[in-house]
């Protein structure tokens, strides 16, 4: 316990309840802008910076050197932002199972925590406003050089909070990108949540330091 200084949580699917809504927003934006994809193509990309998802999908469709690649990515990403923001402004936004209890335990234990996300800042602010969460450090994908699986979301969080030893940091998320980012950052613990976008078996195939069904189980691992 004494060695843990900071817990970096993902948002959608980890601390924010998600029943595939973000994936459906991707699919809707793709359909609207003529990008031919399936949910099976989108799902492995969950957790990444959202514009990067469209870069990957359009590159696979058109080729990486196509002259209209950037234009197509911008078009799909713009549609996605509109659809996503409308979703979070109009639909119910709820914390995931065990999230609030986990936050309370961390505060009681004197452990700092923050939120990292593949979302951009505007929609991140919408979500935390709808949830009524205040005084939590947030780092969005548009605030770092590159989103997950790069380590920069975690490293920026450490900088903002004042934690120097990444071995005392815990990364928690529900996607392969979350787990890879935690390992790439050098975190002392990288924990997968199996009630989000990926199953236990899918996350178990990746390097990790524990898998939990809800955030209520994090206490047991860290204790």
Order of alpha helices (4+ residues) and beta strands (2+ residues): beta-alpha-alpha-alpha-alpha-alpha-beta-alpha-beta-alpha-beta-alpha-beta-alpha-beta-alpha
